[in-house]
Amino acid sequence: MRVVTAAEIDALLSFPALVDALHEAFAGDIVTPVRHHHEIGHGEGQATLLLMPAWTGAAPGKGAFLGTKIVNVFPGNGALGLASVLGTYLLMSGETGAPLAALDGTRLTHWRTAAASALAARFLARADATSLTLVGAGALAPFLARAHASQRPIKTVTVWNHRHERAQALAQSLAEEGFDARAEADLETAVRAGDIVSCATLSTVPLVEGAWLAPGTHLDLVGAFNLAMREADDVAIARAAVYVDTQAALSEGGDVALALKAGAITPGHVRGTLFDLCRGLVAGRAESRAVTLFKSVGTALEDLAAAMLVWQRLA
């Protein structure tokens, strides 16, 4: 069995290729059972254990695969200088069940999560979107910048974080990669600056207010993976054309699920999933001044598609 490190994943993957692979996967027939979601009491906080299986039948030239991701979310890790999200991915043969590779699940999650947001933006963001705002400066944020820039002509990146020094550090790092990036201390100013506003935080209160969203904005909500978290207020969700990665976003994650629970929107307000968009069952952005919103809670399909791409490039 091959062990695949984060550095190897970084060397093997690119966002144009991974976004295309996710597009193909969402349009295909990968089986994704309901993930196991367990809350674990840990010290002074609450940790989460996620088990995410998926498998696919044989595809021409690709073989059959199955895999499972084990993810641990420990929100207090930041104070220890550790990542909040840690995981391992086990890729196996779909023909024999034999283990093929153990991949760094944390890095695989960064790549596939950002790629899913970029895939949604392929359908929902304006074609001429040139400015990106990152709300949150954690480990996922630079991947989101690279992913969105692979799909839209991003020229400027504005970074906001509740700890401004983290925003400054990320802006400097992105500038070294060639982005025109800056840190912004005022959240409203940062949100108003973005044609695409991408949020990846562990916030338990709404950060983005609907009143701040200019016509034509695309709001990408990646954090708030449980009902105790929130990144956008009900006004933002009610005024946007809302899409989700999977139906689980209607009940599992914050934001859309909480807006539904509060009666701020009805189920019919949600226009479709990534499955629907990739299969051409629903339309994406209808006109340039529309506000669009994508809520992601993650799916094992994305992990399997990413792991398959890594394995194929290792061969």
Secondary structure by P-SEA (a helix, b strand, c coil): cccccaaaaaacccaaaaaaaaaaaaacbbbbcbbbbbbbbcccbbbbbbbbbbccccccccccccbbbbbbbbccccccccccccbbbbbbbccccccccccaaaaaaaaaaaaaaaaaaaccccccccbbbbcccccaaaaaaaaaaacccccbbbbbcccaaaaaaaaaaaaaaccbbbbbccaaaaaaaccbbbbbcccccccccccccccbbbbbbccccccccccccaaaaaacccccccccccccccaaaaaaaacccccccccccaaaaaaccccccccccbbbbbbbcccaaaaaaaaaaaaaaac
